[in-house]
Amino acid sequence: MRASAYNLLLYSPLGGGHHPNFLRLVAGAFGRIGVQVHIATTEKVAKSQELSAFRADGRSIPIITLPACEGGGRVALLRRQVEQVQRLAQEPRWNRMVLPAGDGLLQTIGLATQCGVRIFRPGLPVEVLALRGSVAYPSSPIMRLKHQASLHFLERAPATIRHHLDPVFIDWTRVQPPPSTEWRLMPDPVEIPAPLDRQTARARLGIATDGVLVGCVGALDERKGIGILVDAFETARLPNNARLLLVGMCSPGAKACVARLSSQPRFAGRVHVCDEWVTDEKMMTALAAMDLVVAAYPGHVGSASIVLRTMAAERPMLGSPTPWIARHVSIYAAGWVANVDDREAFASDLVQAVANASSWRPSSRVRELLAFNSPENFMAHWTRATVAELGCSPPFTLREPPTWRSSDEPG
């Protein structure tokens, strides 16, 4: 079959987090091999900053507008999404269906399949991505039962190819007793910017170029431990020229924490907040402006792209001890790990990390990790099966995950 006659459907109705950017990259990847790409998404996602910029580049991709699945709670939302997938998957024109945002949806499809409901047309190749593998992380006995049930239904979803973003989960699956389901590790796409010194980055952000700058970027909310960082900055015995930089959309709770800190006279002029959706370029500028990046994510499960972005910016990181973050910070000498559950100890660790930041140097091993997690490799992994099916030349060089010894793992 000619690539131009090959019809591929991307189903991605989610508009939060990384989903619009993943959708943009996946659509662009399949467009590069010449297949006809169709996107099924909501009007809100279609008008997102990521897809609007993508289409402004002259990429004309048909949009199948889905009704917004609002109201009724999480279960009702997933039921409606499964119904959308089922209806779309029956259309005979599709040669492949791709779900680049499968958490929750795949488990519901697996449950429906076990109940005898056919979701996908027979013979239709279906490629999916899951982001979080909670079953591979420490949890209470009750939560472990929940995670095991989630995995059971996740693996019952009749997908042809299963990708997962979390190497902690991938490693866990490899030591489980048979029968096992095959999963492929998917890169977490992060751009590597041109080197940028702190003074230039700070000038671009319109903040003072002197002093010590610590902070965080991305979605600024309780899940990202912004309250923990703000509390530590308030109580830690940091230098008087230490300042806090937060770049990204703030939750109401994060706004309240920042307002409380800023209202104190001794922190006047020392708290900088950019509370808005920011481009990757501005995010990387903010990281380059910092002396220390803090990811105080409590109980975080899955990939944390801020760690990869911090490595790309060649800045040190103070991260939480959750498995993915601790593994990457330790193996790649990317900074330090601190206990975010003990507020007093975390404040002390913040002081020590700030003191050590000026003498920290990036590891040469980071290049291999960033090459795997490049946008080009993300697109190469998504298009690999379709390229093989069509027998066409791959537009991207595919890189396999970097390897490490068990002795590299954090204790």
Secondary structure, 3 states (H helix, E strand, C coil): CCHHHCEEEEECCCCCCCHHHHHHHHHHHHHHCCCEEEEEEEHHHHCCHHHHHHHHCCCCCCEEEECCCCCCHHHHHHHHHHHHHHHHHCCCCCCEEEECCCCCHHHHHHHHHHCCCCCCCCCCCEEEEECCCHHHCCCCHHHHHHHHHHHHHHCCCCCCEEEECCHHHHHHHHCCCCCCCCCEECCCCCCCCCCCCHHHHHHHHCCCCCCEEEEEECCECHHHCHHHHHHHHHHCCCCCCEEEEEECCECHHHHHHHHHHHCCHHHCCCEEEECCCCCHHHHHHHHHHCCEEEECCCCCCCCCHHHHHHHHHCCCEEECCCHHHHHHHHHCCCEEECCCCCHHHHHHHHHHHHHHHCCCCCCCCHHHHHHHCCHHHHHHHHHHHHHHHHCCCCCCCCCCCCCCCHHHCCC
